[in-house]
């Protein structure tokens, strides 16, 4: 079992509860890690025997383009999309961070973490 991590995926998106956030948008970071059986890839050096990182990125990008009020909702959609395409994955974690959130003061980021145990 191997741990695959994809960190610092950057997206400009329109998630938030305020009308301005849906118009102006914000910068987001997404980090994903998941366990997967990687022995076949380790032995064969064959991309088709493991998870393609580009595919994961494209799945995340597609869900980040769908406007949502809550980071929790975005994270669930991303997780569901990944497991639809890669149902054999083990436990995973996704962290979505909104940079410079409009909370009435200086805040670098807010984050939501969703974990799935298999």
Buried (B, 14 or more C-beta within 10 A) or exposed (E): EBEBEBEEBEBEBBBBEEEEBBEEBBEBBBBBBBBBBBEEBEEEEEEEBBBEEEEBBEBBBEBBEEBBEEBEBBBBBBBEBBBEBBEEBBBBBBBBBBBEBBEEEEEEBEBBEBEBEE
